[in-house]
């Protein structure tokens, strides 16, 4: 394995461990705050997506889903495990689609474009996660939808989750850009990454 692969492997492990810790800290998926469900456990996976792209995020999300399903006692029921745990977390890989332009704009200090990429990627990840886990899966299983469109608390929970996720990632990008752009990033030329490291 070359240095980039080793670094990517350890970043996958870090995202996996942090995500699991945040899942265990929260109540299964979300922290219940004043009746609002705030999703924080996806932030490490989003970070991984913006740093290394979709494949790394999908790998990490897969293992997080398996471990969460194991803890929740769903390992014997593969349909429930895949539909309720693995599939929603795989959807977070959508942030990886924004990795290239997030890193390029951040490297060029075009912060408004960087922020737009982070806000868009994190919002799509949250929407897909909630749509699969709280709407598509219950609908397919003939159960009641967990996300109610006429429930203001559900929308506020999504909004706060989005602002919190994007806010953490924006702070990392703005003040510690190396946490978003790895050395020898596959999205930047060696000249671009060396100029970033020399700043």
N, C-alpha and C positions, 0 to 999 in steps of 0.2 A: 504494500500500500504506500502511495506517495503521501507527502505532507498534507496536501489538500484533502485527500480521502480520510486520513487519520483525524484531521480537524473536523471534518464533516461528521464522522462517526461519533466523536465526543459531543458535538453540538446536538446530534440526534438524542444521545443519552441524556444530556442536560435538559433538553426540552421535555423528554419523556418523564424524567424524575420530577421536574418542577410541575408539570401538568398533573401528575398523579398526586403530588402533595396538595396542590390547589383543589383537586377533586375531593380529597379526603378532608380538607379543611372546610370546604363547602358541603352543603347537604346534597349529596349525589352529584348534582350538576350545577346548582346555583346557590348562592348565599341569599337567604331570605332576610331582606332589610326593609322594615316598615311595610311589609306585605308585597315588596317588589322582589322579583327573582333576578339577581345580578350574577351573570355568568363571567367568571374570572379565569377558569381553568383552561380556557382556550388560548390565553395570551402567549404562553411559551410556544405553542404550536404555530401561532401566527408569526411570532418572531422567527422561528425556524424557516417558515415559508418565505418571508422577506429576505432571509439571509442565504438560503441554499436552494430555494425553489420547491416546486410541488412534490417531486419524488421523495425527498427527505421527510417532508411533512406527512405524506401518506404513510410512509414506513413507521414513523413515530406514532402517528394517530392510530394505526392498526394495533400496535402493541399496547398503547394506552387503553384502547377499547377492549382488548382481550383481558387485560389485567383488571379493568373496572368490572367487566362481566364476571370474571372469576370471583372478585370480592363480593359482588352482588348476588352470587349464587346462580348465575345464568349459564355457566360453562356447559352444562348438560343439554341445554336447549339451544342448538346452534342458530335457529331462526331468530329467536329473541336476542341472542348475543350479537349476531351480525346486524340485525335491523335496528336495535335500540342503542347499541354501543359502538360497534365498529363503523357502520355506514355514516352516521352523523359526524364522527371524528375524521373520517377520510375526506369529507366535504371541506374541511378546514384547509386542505391542500390548495384551494382556490387562491389563497394568498400568494402562493408560489408563482402564479401567473403575473403578479405585479413586481416580482423580485428584480428583474432586469432593469426596468425603468425607475424603480425606487432607488436602486443602487447608482444608476447613471446620473439621475438628477441630484442625488445626495452628494455624489462625488464632485459634481459641477457646482455645488452650493446653490442649486435652484430649489430652494426650500419649499416654495409654494407648490411646485409640482410633486416634490417628495411627499408633502403632507397630503396632497390629493390622492396619491397612490395608496398611502397607508390608510387613510380614511375609507377609501373605496374598497380596498382589499379586506380590511377588518369587518366592514359592514356586510359584504357579501358572505364572508365566512360565517358570521353570526346568523344571518338570515337562512343560509343553507342548513346550518346545524339545527336551528330551531324548526325549520320547515320539515326536515327529515324526521327528527326525533319527536316533535310534538304535534305534527299534523299528518304527514304522509304515513308514518308507521302506524299510529292509532287508527287512521282511516282504513288502511289495508287490513288491519286485524279486527276491524269492526268495533273498535272501542271509541270512547268519547275523546274528541280532540283536546289536547292539553293547552293549546294556545287558542284563546278566544279573541276573535277580531273586535268584539264590542267591549272588551275588558281593557280599560285605560291603564291599569296596573301592568298588564302584559306588555303594552307598548312602551310605557315608561321604563320597565325593566330592560327591554331591548335597547332603548335609547341610552340609558345609563351604562349598560354593558358595553355598548359601542364606544361611547365617549371615554370610558375608562380604559378599554383595550387600546384604542387609537392613541389616547393620551400617553400611556406608558411607552408605546412604540415611538411616538413622536419625540418624547423626551430623550429616549435612547439615540434616535437618529440625529437629533439636534446637538446634543452635548457629548455623546460617546459614539460617533459614527462607525467606529471599528466594530461595534456590536452588531451592526447591520451589514457592513461590508467586510467580509473576511479577507485575509491576505490571499493574494492570487485568486481573486474571485473569478468564476467562470463567465461572469457577465461584464467584466471590465478587462481591458488590455493590461499587460504588466506595467506599461507606462502610466496608465491611469491610477492603478493601485499604489504604485510607488510614490506618485505625487500626493496621494491622500495620506500616506504614512509619513511623508516628510513635512506635512503641515504643522 
